[in-house]
Amino acid sequence: MTIVRLGYVAMSMELKNASPSQTMTFAQFQKIEDREAAIRKLERISISNLENTLRLLRHNAVSTIHFYRLTSRLIPLANHEELLDWNYMKPLKGLLKEIGDFSKMHQMRIDFHPDHFVLINSHKEEVLKNSIKTLKMHYLLLKGMGIDPTHRCVMHVGGSYKETVHSLERFVDNWMEVPKSIQKMIMLENDDTSFNLDDTLYLCEKLGIPLVFDYHHHLAHHNNLNWEENWERVVGTWKYSPLPLKMHISSPKSAEAFRHHADYIDIEMFFDFLKEINGSVQQIDCMIEAKMKDQALFQLMDEVKQRNDVNVIDESSFELL
């Protein structure tokens, strides 16, 4: 029997005026003549984002949701080349610690998923440097929260550049440029266009990185590979992690737009997967990537409660029988 815990991404459809991703573009920043005043405005936006994050965590605690993905847009322009003198962490220390303390008190797993421009396998040195800089920001935020950064940041392999094998090997080469502390933070996810499960497993096994299996991505881009035959290898990539195995679950928007995420989760598609892996791991944390965010989680749990092959634990967790 396997325990399944559900989580959702960044925004709540239940809470009003609680965006943790408020932003300011550099063009807007430049329009403010007083540079110090512009930086203070950036800090106010960042503080508001963190305050809303804390509101979201409180919402999760009340709803007994134990798994949540933080937005990577908490601090606008944090790594912009014109703002490298801005110590963005200084005014955020108190709030970051409060977020970390709250998540630990409620035993809530929180992590990040940087945007697609983070490319470890880029053939451009400047892109690699900026990617590492962005990953360092995530590392500093987690440290500021007092959370062990180990395996808290999931990312894609990167671009295939129409040469998959060379792109995989370039990831291996560039990985040596990534500081050890940041290497330990990373998990890799198979994607829906470039790097399938087998490609991603190659890197994860070679470099000792946990693999976050995206079932929807696999169905969209599998090259006739059977995921069940590789499941033990996926589980094996987590053997040295302090955290339970993590996966992503989403459903196709339609047959025509198969790669696009639907508003909610197709429970039959989800349980097709869960039936196959039941008993292979003690616990699996499933991040819901659906347009309706926490409402998709609540609707899925309402449907789970109608099944006779599960034991419901709370409002976001159940045990497969």
N, C-alpha and C positions, 0 to 999 in steps of 0.2 A: 504493500500500500504506500502511496506517495501523497504527501501534503502539497497542495497547490496554493500559492499566495498570489493575488492579483495586485497590480499597481497601475498607475496612469501617469501621463506625461504633462508636467509643467502647469497647465491651466485647469481651473475648475469651471464647469458649466453651471455650478450651483451658487458659488460665491459671486457677488456683484462687485465691480470696481476693485478687483484684486489681482490685476495683472502684475506678474513678476518680471515682465519683459518690456517695460516702458523704456524708451530710447531717445537718443539725440544724435543726429547725423553730424559729421564734421562740418558740413556746410552750415548747419544751424549754429554750431559752436563758433564758427568764424564770424558770424553776423553779430555776435556780442563783442563790442569793442574792448571792454575790460576783461582781459584774459582771466584774472583771478575770479571775477564774477562768473565767468563761463564755467570755470572749474567747480566753483561752489554749486552751480546748477547741476552739473554732472553728478556731484556728490549727493545732492538732494534726490535726484532720480534714482541713484543706486540705493540710497537708504530706503526710499519708498518701495523699490523692488524687493529688498530684503524684508521689510515689514510685511509686505503682501505674501512673501514666501512663508513667513511665520504664521500668518493667518491661514494659509493653505495647509500647513502642517497641523494646526489646531483642528481644522476641518477634517483632516485625515484621521486624527486621533479620535475625534467624536464618532467618526464613521468606521472605526477599527480597520483603517487601511494602513498596512505596514510597509508599503513599498511605493516609492515616489521618485520620479525623475525631475531633478532641478533643471531649470532653464539655463542655458549657457549665456544668456543675454542679461545677466544680473547687473553687469557694470558696463555701461555704454562707453565705447572708445578706449577701453582699458589698455589696449596694446597699440593704439594708433601711433605712428612714427612721430607725429608732432606733439605727443603728450607723454613721452617717455620719462619726463621729470615729475609726472604726477604720481604721488604715492597714494594710490587709490585704496590700499588696504587700511591705512591709518584711521579714517573716520568710520570704518565699518566693523572694527574689532568687536565692539560690544554686541552688535546685532548678530554677527557671525557666530560668536560663542553661544548666544541665546538659542540660535537655530540648532547648533550642534547639541547643546545640552537637552533641548526639547526632543530631538530625534532619538537620542540615546535613552532618555527617560522612558519614551514610549516604544523602544526597541524597533524603530522605523528604519528600514534600509533606504538610503537616499544615494543617488549617483547622478552622473552627467552623461550627455551625449553631444560632444562638440559638433558644430556645423560642418557641412561637406567640404569647406575650404581647408580643413585640416588634412593635409596630405603628406604622410610620412614617405610615401614612395615617389614623390615628385622628383623629376629630373632637374628642377630649377632650385638652386641653392637658397635663393631668397624665400621661396615658398616653404622649403623645409625649415628654415630658421623661424619664419613667422608661425608655422605650425607648432614648433616646439615652444615658442613664446606663449601661444594660446594654451597649450597643454599645461605650461607652468602656471598660468593664471588659475586654471582649474585646481591644480595641486595646492596653490596658496590658499584658495578659498576653502578647500577641505581641511587643510591644516589650521586655518583660522577658526573653523568650526570645531576643531578638536577631534576630527574624525580621521581614522586611519585611511589614507588614500588608496590602500591596496585594492585593486580591482574595482574601482569606483568610476571608471570613465570608459565608455564603450565607443568604438569608432569603426568606420569602414576601412578596408585595406587601402583604398584610394582610387586613382585613375588607372585604367588598363592601358591607355595610350596606344591601343590597337596592337599590343604585344604583351599578352598576359604573362607568359613565362618570364620575360625580361623585367616586367613590372613587379612580379613577386620577388625576384632576386634583388631588385633595386630596393625594395622594402627591407630586405635582410641587411643589405649594405648600409642603408640610411639609419636603420635601427641602432647601429653602433654609435650614431651621433646623438641619440636620445639619452639624457642623463638616467642613471640607474633608478633613481627615486621616481622618475616619471614613467619609466618602463614598467615598474611594478603596479602603476595605477591603471594600465591599459587592459581592456578586453577587446577582442575583434569580432565583428559581425559579418556573416555572409550577406552579399547584396543581391539585388534583383536584375542586374545587367552585366556586371563585369567579373566579379569573383564569387564563384559558387561555393558550396559547402566543401568540396574536395580541395579547392584552391586555398580556402581560409584555414582548413585543417592543416594543410602543409605548413603554413606559417606558424600556426598556434603550437603545433607539435615541435617544430624546429626551434622556436624561440621561447617556449614555455609560457604562452599567453592563453588565458581562458577564452573559449569560443562561446559567444552568445548566438544561439541558433535562432534564426528568424524563419519560421515555418512558411509564412506567406512569401517571403523572398525566394525560398527554396522552390516552392511550387511555380513561381514565375520564371525561375532561372536555375534549372537543375541539370541540363544536358543528359537527361535520362539516368541520372544517378539516383540510387535508392537510399534515402536518408536513414531508413531503419538499419541498414547494414553498417552505417557509420556512427550510429548513436553511441555505442560504447566508446568510440574514439572521442566523441564530443564530451562525454562524461569524464573521460580520462584527462582532458585538458584542465579540469577543475580540481584535480586531486590535491594540489598544494594551496588551494585558495581558502581563506578563512570564511568565505561567504558561500551560501548555497548556489547551485547552478542557476543561471539566469537565461531566459529566452525572451523573444519578442513574439507577440501574437497580434495579428490584424487580419482583416478579411478583404477580399477584392471588392471594389466599388461596383463592378459589373463585369460581365464576360468580355466586353469590349475594352473596358478600362481596368484590366485585371491587376495591373501593378499599383493602381491608386488605392488608398485606404478608404474603406467604407466608414459610415458614421458609427456603426455598432459592430459587434462581433458575432459571426455566424457560429452558434454554439455547436452545431453538428461538425463543422470543420475543425473546431477546437478540440472536441472530444475524439475525433478520429486520431488526432495526434496523441492526446492524453492516454487513450486506451493502449497505444503501442508502448508508451514509456512507463506505464504504471508498474511500480516495484523496482525499477532500475535505479532510482535515486530516492533518498529519504524525503527530500523537499525540492521543489522547483518554484522559483519566483518568476512570474509571467508578467512582463510589461505590456500593457494594452496600448497599441498605437492606433487609436480610432479617433475620428474627428470630434466625437462627442465626449471625449476625455473621461471624467469621473462618472458621467451619466451612462456611458457605455459599460463601465465597470458595474454600476448598480443594476443595470438592466440584465447584464450577463449573470450576476448573482441571483437575480429574481428567477431566471430560467434554470440555473443550477439547482435551486431549492426544489424545483419540481421533479428532479431526477431521483431514481431509486438506486443509482450506482455510486452515490457519494454520501459522505457524512459531513454536513455543514458545520464549520467551526465557529465562524463569525461572519461579519458582513463583507469580507473580502477573501476568506480562506475556506478551503474544504479539503477533505481527504477522499482520495479515490478508493473505492472498495474492490 
